[in-house]
Amino acid sequence: MLTWADHILVMETKHKIKLTRDYSNFLKGKSVGVLGIPDNYKFMDPKLVALLKRNVPRFLKG
């Protein structure tokens, strides 16, 4: 999935560190943004959805 992406968003800094460590060869020329959202929500948790709606748009402007 990393090969087709132009922008990659992760929830926490530790995710970016692991992504960069394990997949750096796929990240050349791509931006990786950290949303600053703790990774402790269940799938589609309404609170998580609200946080994503608030935090993702700043990475999409450009």
PDB file of N, CA, C and O in Angstrom, chain B, residues numbered from 101:
ATOM      1  N   MET B 101       0.806  -1.194   0.000  1.00  0.00           N
ATOM      2  CA  MET B 101       0.000   0.000   0.000  1.00  0.00           C
ATOM      3  C   MET B 101       0.851   1.260   0.000  1.00  0.00           C
ATOM      4  O   MET B 101       0.383   2.315  -0.429  1.00  0.00           O
ATOM      5  N   LEU B 102       2.061   1.177   0.461  1.00  0.00           N
ATOM      6  CA  LEU B 102       2.907   2.367   0.501  1.00  0.00           C
ATOM      7  C   LEU B 102       3.342   2.818  -0.884  1.00  0.00           C
ATOM      8  O   LEU B 102       3.638   3.996  -1.083  1.00  0.00           O
ATOM      9  N   THR B 103       3.385   1.908  -1.837  1.00  0.00           N
ATOM     10  CA  THR B 103       3.919   2.275  -3.154  1.00  0.00           C
ATOM     11  C   THR B 103       3.037   3.281  -3.886  1.00  0.00           C
ATOM     12  O   THR B 103       3.565   4.121  -4.614  1.00  0.00           O
ATOM     13  N   TRP B 104       1.731   3.231  -3.727  1.00  0.00           N
ATOM     14  CA  TRP B 104       0.848   4.137  -4.453  1.00  0.00           C
ATOM     15  C   TRP B 104       0.554   5.423  -3.691  1.00  0.00           C
ATOM     16  O   TRP B 104       0.022   6.371  -4.269  1.00  0.00           O
ATOM     17  N   ALA B 105       0.886   5.473  -2.417  1.00  0.00           N
ATOM     18  CA  ALA B 105       0.545   6.637  -1.591  1.00  0.00           C
ATOM     19  C   ALA B 105       1.523   7.784  -1.811  1.00  0.00           C
ATOM     20  O   ALA B 105       2.729   7.578  -1.947  1.00  0.00           O
ATOM     21  N   ASP B 106       0.980   8.994  -1.844  1.00  0.00           N
ATOM     22  CA  ASP B 106       1.822  10.197  -1.871  1.00  0.00           C
ATOM     23  C   ASP B 106       2.047  10.716  -0.455  1.00  0.00           C
ATOM     24  O   ASP B 106       3.123  11.213  -0.123  1.00  0.00           O
ATOM     25  N   HIS B 107       1.013  10.591   0.370  1.00  0.00           N
ATOM     26  CA  HIS B 107       1.048  11.054   1.752  1.00  0.00           C
ATOM     27  C   HIS B 107       0.611   9.896   2.650  1.00  0.00           C
ATOM     28  O   HIS B 107      -0.342   9.180   2.343  1.00  0.00           O
ATOM     29  N   ILE B 108       1.319   9.731   3.750  1.00  0.00           N
ATOM     30  CA  ILE B 108       1.010   8.675   4.703  1.00  0.00           C
ATOM     31  C   ILE B 108       0.792   9.332   6.056  1.00  0.00           C
ATOM     32  O   ILE B 108       1.610  10.135   6.506  1.00  0.00           O
ATOM     33  N   LEU B 109      -0.299   8.990   6.691  1.00  0.00           N
ATOM     34  CA  LEU B 109      -0.599   9.543   8.008  1.00  0.00           C
ATOM     35  C   LEU B 109      -0.601   8.424   9.031  1.00  0.00           C
ATOM     36  O   LEU B 109      -1.174   7.356   8.812  1.00  0.00           O
ATOM     37  N   VAL B 110       0.049   8.690  10.149  1.00  0.00           N
ATOM     38  CA  VAL B 110       0.073   7.751  11.271  1.00  0.00           C
ATOM     39  C   VAL B 110      -0.469   8.468  12.497  1.00  0.00           C
ATOM     40  O   VAL B 110      -0.508   9.697  12.551  1.00  0.00           O
ATOM     41  N   MET B 111      -0.880   7.693  13.461  1.00  0.00           N
ATOM     42  CA  MET B 111      -1.499   8.294  14.640  1.00  0.00           C
ATOM     43  C   MET B 111      -0.470   8.823  15.626  1.00  0.00           C
ATOM     44  O   MET B 111      -0.652   9.907  16.179  1.00  0.00           O
ATOM     45  N   GLU B 112       0.602   8.085  15.857  1.00  0.00           N
ATOM     46  CA  GLU B 112       1.578   8.453  16.887  1.00  0.00           C
ATOM     47  C   GLU B 112       2.991   8.504  16.315  1.00  0.00           C
ATOM     48  O   GLU B 112       3.284   7.889  15.290  1.00  0.00           O
ATOM     49  N   THR B 113       3.852   9.243  16.989  1.00  0.00           N
ATOM     50  CA  THR B 113       5.259   9.340  16.580  1.00  0.00           C
ATOM     51  C   THR B 113       5.915   7.972  16.540  1.00  0.00           C
ATOM     52  O   THR B 113       6.726   7.705  15.653  1.00  0.00           O
ATOM     53  N   LYS B 114       5.583   7.105  17.480  1.00  0.00           N
ATOM     54  CA  LYS B 114       6.211   5.768  17.491  1.00  0.00           C
ATOM     55  C   LYS B 114       5.846   4.987  16.232  1.00  0.00           C
ATOM     56  O   LYS B 114       6.616   4.134  15.792  1.00  0.00           O
ATOM     57  N   HIS B 115       4.682   5.269  15.649  1.00  0.00           N
ATOM     58  CA  HIS B 115       4.302   4.611  14.401  1.00  0.00           C
ATOM     59  C   HIS B 115       5.192   5.102  13.255  1.00  0.00           C
ATOM     60  O   HIS B 115       5.616   4.315  12.409  1.00  0.00           O
ATOM     61  N   LYS B 116       5.470   6.408  13.237  1.00  0.00           N
ATOM     62  CA  LYS B 116       6.340   6.958  12.191  1.00  0.00           C
ATOM     63  C   LYS B 116       7.744   6.387  12.307  1.00  0.00           C
ATOM     64  O   LYS B 116       8.377   6.071  11.299  1.00  0.00           O
ATOM     65  N   ILE B 117       8.227   6.255  13.524  1.00  0.00           N
ATOM     66  CA  ILE B 117       9.565   5.705  13.736  1.00  0.00           C
ATOM     67  C   ILE B 117       9.636   4.274  13.206  1.00  0.00           C
ATOM     68  O   ILE B 117      10.578   3.916  12.499  1.00  0.00           O
ATOM     69  N   LYS B 118       8.643   3.463  13.546  1.00  0.00           N
ATOM     70  CA  LYS B 118       8.631   2.067  13.093  1.00  0.00           C
ATOM     71  C   LYS B 118       8.476   1.997  11.575  1.00  0.00           C
ATOM     72  O   LYS B 118       9.157   1.206  10.922  1.00  0.00           O
ATOM     73  N   LEU B 119       7.598   2.806  11.012  1.00  0.00           N
ATOM     74  CA  LEU B 119       7.387   2.824   9.569  1.00  0.00           C
ATOM     75  C   LEU B 119       8.677   3.199   8.851  1.00  0.00           C
ATOM     76  O   LEU B 119       9.059   2.556   7.874  1.00  0.00           O
ATOM     77  N   THR B 120       9.336   4.225   9.332  1.00  0.00           N
ATOM     78  CA  THR B 120      10.585   4.676   8.728  1.00  0.00           C
ATOM     79  C   THR B 120      11.668   3.613   8.864  1.00  0.00           C
ATOM     80  O   THR B 120      12.427   3.370   7.926  1.00  0.00           O
ATOM     81  N   ARG B 121      11.738   2.991  10.016  1.00  0.00           N
ATOM     82  CA  ARG B 121      12.742   1.953  10.254  1.00  0.00           C
ATOM     83  C   ARG B 121      12.517   0.735   9.349  1.00  0.00           C
ATOM     84  O   ARG B 121      13.462   0.208   8.763  1.00  0.00           O
ATOM     85  N   ASP B 122      11.277   0.299   9.242  1.00  0.00           N
ATOM     86  CA  ASP B 122      10.988  -0.960   8.555  1.00  0.00           C
ATOM     87  C   ASP B 122      10.737  -0.815   7.053  1.00  0.00           C
ATOM     88  O   ASP B 122      10.914  -1.774   6.302  1.00  0.00           O
ATOM     89  N   TYR B 123      10.327   0.373   6.611  1.00  0.00           N
ATOM     90  CA  TYR B 123       9.910   0.531   5.215  1.00  0.00           C
ATOM     91  C   TYR B 123      10.507   1.760   4.547  1.00  0.00           C
ATOM     92  O   TYR B 123       9.896   2.316   3.635  1.00  0.00           O
ATOM     93  N   SER B 124      11.664   2.192   4.971  1.00  0.00           N
ATOM     94  CA  SER B 124      12.247   3.424   4.444  1.00  0.00           C
ATOM     95  C   SER B 124      12.425   3.378   2.929  1.00  0.00           C
ATOM     96  O   SER B 124      12.333   4.414   2.271  1.00  0.00           O
ATOM     97  N   ASN B 125      12.677   2.207   2.366  1.00  0.00           N
ATOM     98  CA  ASN B 125      12.867   2.113   0.922  1.00  0.00           C
ATOM     99  C   ASN B 125      11.584   2.430   0.150  1.00  0.00           C
ATOM    100  O   ASN B 125      11.653   2.773  -1.030  1.00  0.00           O
ATOM    101  N   PHE B 126      10.430   2.324   0.780  1.00  0.00           N
ATOM    102  CA  PHE B 126       9.156   2.646   0.139  1.00  0.00           C
ATOM    103  C   PHE B 126       8.719   4.093   0.395  1.00  0.00           C
ATOM    104  O   PHE B 126       7.726   4.542  -0.176  1.00  0.00           O
ATOM    105  N   LEU B 127       9.439   4.821   1.239  1.00  0.00           N
ATOM    106  CA  LEU B 127       9.014   6.153   1.651  1.00  0.00           C
ATOM    107  C   LEU B 127       9.714   7.290   0.912  1.00  0.00           C
ATOM    108  O   LEU B 127       9.424   8.459   1.162  1.00  0.00           O
ATOM    109  N   LYS B 128      10.617   6.965   0.020  1.00  0.00           N
ATOM    110  CA  LYS B 128      11.342   8.014  -0.699  1.00  0.00           C
ATOM    111  C   LYS B 128      10.376   8.879  -1.499  1.00  0.00           C
ATOM    112  O   LYS B 128       9.572   8.363  -2.276  1.00  0.00           O
ATOM    113  N   GLY B 129      10.454  10.180  -1.309  1.00  0.00           N
ATOM    114  CA  GLY B 129       9.609  11.117  -2.017  1.00  0.00           C
ATOM    115  C   GLY B 129       8.192  11.228  -1.479  1.00  0.00           C
ATOM    116  O   GLY B 129       7.344  11.867  -2.102  1.00  0.00           O
ATOM    117  N   LYS B 130       7.924  10.621  -0.339  1.00  0.00           N
ATOM    118  CA  LYS B 130       6.593  10.643   0.257  1.00  0.00           C
ATOM    119  C   LYS B 130       6.643  11.418   1.570  1.00  0.00           C
ATOM    120  O   LYS B 130       7.676  11.462   2.238  1.00  0.00           O
ATOM    121  N   SER B 131       5.530  12.020   1.929  1.00  0.00           N
ATOM    122  CA  SER B 131       5.478  12.688   3.218  1.00  0.00           C
ATOM    123  C   SER B 131       4.780  11.775   4.224  1.00  0.00           C
ATOM    124  O   SER B 131       3.811  11.088   3.903  1.00  0.00           O
ATOM    125  N   VAL B 132       5.299  11.792   5.439  1.00  0.00           N
ATOM    126  CA  VAL B 132       4.701  11.019   6.522  1.00  0.00           C
ATOM    127  C   VAL B 132       4.330  12.010   7.620  1.00  0.00           C
ATOM    128  O   VAL B 132       5.192  12.684   8.183  1.00  0.00           O
ATOM    129  N   GLY B 133       3.038  12.088   7.913  1.00  0.00           N
ATOM    130  CA  GLY B 133       2.551  13.004   8.929  1.00  0.00           C
ATOM    131  C   GLY B 133       2.074  12.266  10.159  1.00  0.00           C
ATOM    132  O   GLY B 133       1.549  11.156  10.070  1.00  0.00           O
ATOM    133  N   VAL B 134       2.262  12.892  11.310  1.00  0.00           N
ATOM    134  CA  VAL B 134       1.822  12.324  12.588  1.00  0.00           C
ATOM    135  C   VAL B 134       0.594  13.108  13.050  1.00  0.00           C
ATOM    136  O   VAL B 134       0.656  14.322  13.244  1.00  0.00           O
ATOM    137  N   LEU B 135      -0.514  12.401  13.222  1.00  0.00           N
ATOM    138  CA  LEU B 135      -1.765  13.039  13.615  1.00  0.00           C
ATOM    139  C   LEU B 135      -1.803  13.433  15.087  1.00  0.00           C
ATOM    140  O   LEU B 135      -2.588  14.302  15.466  1.00  0.00           O
ATOM    141  N   GLY B 136      -0.976  12.818  15.921  1.00  0.00           N
ATOM    142  CA  GLY B 136      -0.978  13.132  17.345  1.00  0.00           C
ATOM    143  C   GLY B 136      -2.203  12.602  18.065  1.00  0.00           C
ATOM    144  O   GLY B 136      -2.702  13.225  19.002  1.00  0.00           O
ATOM    145  N   ILE B 137      -2.684  11.453  17.626  1.00  0.00           N
ATOM    146  CA  ILE B 137      -3.854  10.823  18.237  1.00  0.00           C
ATOM    147  C   ILE B 137      -3.399   9.526  18.890  1.00  0.00           C
ATOM    148  O   ILE B 137      -2.807   8.682  18.217  1.00  0.00           O
ATOM    149  N   PRO B 138      -3.659   9.342  20.182  1.00  0.00           N
ATOM    150  CA  PRO B 138      -3.271   8.090  20.834  1.00  0.00           C
ATOM    151  C   PRO B 138      -3.939   6.891  20.153  1.00  0.00           C
ATOM    152  O   PRO B 138      -5.118   6.937  19.804  1.00  0.00           O
ATOM    153  N   ASP B 139      -3.173   5.836  19.974  1.00  0.00           N
ATOM    154  CA  ASP B 139      -3.682   4.638  19.308  1.00  0.00           C
ATOM    155  C   ASP B 139      -4.337   3.710  20.334  1.00  0.00           C
ATOM    156  O   ASP B 139      -3.870   2.596  20.571  1.00  0.00           O
ATOM    157  N   ASN B 140      -5.410   4.185  20.929  1.00  0.00           N
ATOM    158  CA  ASN B 140      -6.091   3.377  21.944  1.00  0.00           C
ATOM    159  C   ASN B 140      -7.607   3.364  21.733  1.00  0.00           C
ATOM    160  O   ASN B 140      -8.374   3.158  22.672  1.00  0.00           O
ATOM    161  N   TYR B 141      -8.023   3.588  20.485  1.00  0.00           N
ATOM    162  CA  TYR B 141      -9.442   3.594  20.156  1.00  0.00           C
ATOM    163  C   TYR B 141      -9.803   2.328  19.394  1.00  0.00           C
ATOM    164  O   TYR B 141      -8.970   1.761  18.686  1.00  0.00           O
ATOM    165  N   LYS B 142     -11.027   1.895  19.539  1.00  0.00           N
ATOM    166  CA  LYS B 142     -11.535   0.782  18.752  1.00  0.00           C
ATOM    167  C   LYS B 142     -11.909   1.295  17.366  1.00  0.00           C
ATOM    168  O   LYS B 142     -12.136   2.490  17.174  1.00  0.00           O
ATOM    169  N   PHE B 143     -11.972   0.377  16.405  1.00  0.00           N
ATOM    170  CA  PHE B 143     -12.316   0.701  15.032  1.00  0.00           C
ATOM    171  C   PHE B 143     -13.638   1.466  14.965  1.00  0.00           C
ATOM    172  O   PHE B 143     -14.650   1.033  15.517  1.00  0.00           O
ATOM    173  N   MET B 144     -13.608   2.599  14.286  1.00  0.00           N
ATOM    174  CA  MET B 144     -14.778   3.450  14.061  1.00  0.00           C
ATOM    175  C   MET B 144     -15.397   4.019  15.342  1.00  0.00           C
ATOM    176  O   MET B 144     -16.569   4.397  15.348  1.00  0.00           O
ATOM    177  N   ASP B 145     -14.626   4.079  16.411  1.00  0.00           N
ATOM    178  CA  ASP B 145     -15.090   4.728  17.636  1.00  0.00           C
ATOM    179  C   ASP B 145     -15.474   6.167  17.281  1.00  0.00           C
ATOM    180  O   ASP B 145     -14.677   6.871  16.661  1.00  0.00           O
ATOM    181  N   PRO B 146     -16.655   6.612  17.650  1.00  0.00           N
ATOM    182  CA  PRO B 146     -17.087   7.972  17.299  1.00  0.00           C
ATOM    183  C   PRO B 146     -16.100   9.061  17.751  1.00  0.00           C
ATOM    184  O   PRO B 146     -15.937  10.072  17.067  1.00  0.00           O
ATOM    185  N   LYS B 147     -15.452   8.857  18.889  1.00  0.00           N
ATOM    186  CA  LYS B 147     -14.464   9.846  19.353  1.00  0.00           C
ATOM    187  C   LYS B 147     -13.258   9.869  18.415  1.00  0.00           C
ATOM    188  O   LYS B 147     -12.724  10.936  18.113  1.00  0.00           O
ATOM    189  N   LEU B 148     -12.832   8.698  17.956  1.00  0.00           N
ATOM    190  CA  LEU B 148     -11.720   8.621  17.006  1.00  0.00           C
ATOM    191  C   LEU B 148     -12.107   9.277  15.688  1.00  0.00           C
ATOM    192  O   LEU B 148     -11.326  10.043  15.125  1.00  0.00           O
ATOM    193  N   VAL B 149     -13.288   8.989  15.199  1.00  0.00           N
ATOM    194  CA  VAL B 149     -13.741   9.589  13.941  1.00  0.00           C
ATOM    195  C   VAL B 149     -13.734  11.115  14.049  1.00  0.00           C
ATOM    196  O   VAL B 149     -13.310  11.803  13.121  1.00  0.00           O
ATOM    197  N   ALA B 150     -14.197  11.634  15.169  1.00  0.00           N
ATOM    198  CA  ALA B 150     -14.197  13.086  15.378  1.00  0.00           C
ATOM    199  C   ALA B 150     -12.770  13.641  15.369  1.00  0.00           C
ATOM    200  O   ALA B 150     -12.516  14.691  14.779  1.00  0.00           O
ATOM    201  N   LEU B 151     -11.844  12.941  16.019  1.00  0.00           N
ATOM    202  CA  LEU B 151     -10.448  13.387  16.041  1.00  0.00           C
ATOM    203  C   LEU B 151      -9.835  13.350  14.633  1.00  0.00           C
ATOM    204  O   LEU B 151      -9.091  14.252  14.248  1.00  0.00           O
ATOM    205  N   LEU B 152     -10.153  12.314  13.886  1.00  0.00           N
ATOM    206  CA  LEU B 152      -9.642  12.215  12.520  1.00  0.00           C
ATOM    207  C   LEU B 152     -10.189  13.344  11.654  1.00  0.00           C
ATOM    208  O   LEU B 152      -9.451  13.946  10.875  1.00  0.00           O
ATOM    209  N   LYS B 153     -11.467  13.627  11.786  1.00  0.00           N
ATOM    210  CA  LYS B 153     -12.067  14.714  11.015  1.00  0.00           C
ATOM    211  C   LYS B 153     -11.436  16.053  11.344  1.00  0.00           C
ATOM    212  O   LYS B 153     -11.344  16.933  10.488  1.00  0.00           O
ATOM    213  N   ARG B 154     -11.002  16.205  12.586  1.00  0.00           N
ATOM    214  CA  ARG B 154     -10.387  17.465  13.005  1.00  0.00           C
ATOM    215  C   ARG B 154      -8.917  17.542  12.585  1.00  0.00           C
ATOM    216  O   ARG B 154      -8.440  18.614  12.214  1.00  0.00           O
ATOM    217  N   ASN B 155      -8.190  16.410  12.638  1.00  0.00           N
ATOM    218  CA  ASN B 155      -6.744  16.447  12.443  1.00  0.00           C
ATOM    219  C   ASN B 155      -6.262  16.159  11.025  1.00  0.00           C
ATOM    220  O   ASN B 155      -5.206  16.652  10.628  1.00  0.00           O
ATOM    221  N   VAL B 156      -6.993  15.390  10.271  1.00  0.00           N
ATOM    222  CA  VAL B 156      -6.527  15.010   8.934  1.00  0.00           C
ATOM    223  C   VAL B 156      -6.507  16.178   7.938  1.00  0.00           C
ATOM    224  O   VAL B 156      -5.545  16.288   7.178  1.00  0.00           O
ATOM    225  N   PRO B 157      -7.517  17.050   7.906  1.00  0.00           N
ATOM    226  CA  PRO B 157      -7.535  18.099   6.870  1.00  0.00           C
ATOM    227  C   PRO B 157      -6.277  18.959   6.792  1.00  0.00           C
ATOM    228  O   PRO B 157      -5.919  19.395   5.698  1.00  0.00           O
ATOM    229  N   ARG B 158      -5.608  19.215   7.879  1.00  0.00           N
ATOM    230  CA  ARG B 158      -4.406  20.072   7.814  1.00  0.00           C
ATOM    231  C   ARG B 158      -3.286  19.421   6.998  1.00  0.00           C
ATOM    232  O   ARG B 158      -2.401  20.115   6.498  1.00  0.00           O
ATOM    233  N   PHE B 159      -3.321  18.085   6.862  1.00  0.00           N
ATOM    234  CA  PHE B 159      -2.317  17.387   6.080  1.00  0.00           C
ATOM    235  C   PHE B 159      -2.701  17.322   4.603  1.00  0.00           C
ATOM    236  O   PHE B 159      -1.857  17.034   3.755  1.00  0.00           O
ATOM    237  N   LEU B 160      -3.951  17.582   4.297  1.00  0.00           N
ATOM    238  CA  LEU B 160      -4.436  17.463   2.923  1.00  0.00           C
ATOM    239  C   LEU B 160      -4.386  18.775   2.173  1.00  0.00           C
ATOM    240  O   LEU B 160      -4.498  18.793   0.947  1.00  0.00           O
ATOM    241  N   LYS B 161      -4.220  19.870   2.887  1.00  0.00           N
ATOM    242  CA  LYS B 161      -4.117  21.169   2.231  1.00  0.00           C
ATOM    243  C   LYS B 161      -2.720  21.343   1.685  1.00  0.00           C
ATOM    244  O   LYS B 161      -1.732  20.942   2.301  1.00  0.00           O
ATOM    245  N   GLY B 162      -2.660  21.939   0.536  1.00  0.00           N
ATOM    246  CA  GLY B 162      -1.337  22.085   0.152  1.00  0.00           C
ATOM    247  C   GLY B 162      -0.770  22.590  -0.995  1.00  0.00           C
ATOM    248  O   GLY B 162       0.454  22.620  -1.117  1.00  0.00           O
TER     249      GLY B 162
END
